[in-house]
Amino acid sequence: MSTTTNDSPTLGQCPDCGTEIATYSVLIEYETADGRPALWAECPECQEVVHPE
């Protein structure tokens, strides 16, 4: 049995540079006041902390 680490799902794209952001880049997950989940992640390209789009 083998596992591949390159197959991790993406969260979306960096709003600054457009790079795909993988789930392992999540820094903070939280719930908004209206109960929806939200998160901050680090972009692997520009290294900014962003809300993936």
Steps between C-alpha positions, in 0.01 A plus 500: 500500500643836400388853569574808298546835672474694173126425477392728783190700416524871449314767693492746212733763363701777656315829441836677456691279255252228388705203625302191607505457878501144638318394815829448685561878478215582743617708795168579674149356463206672666125547482353837404224671700239357263633145553690454174852356503788724394878478502831671451778324307854578389556532126797283399598743222476852647506380864215733598231394747172510305138385478512260201244580228 
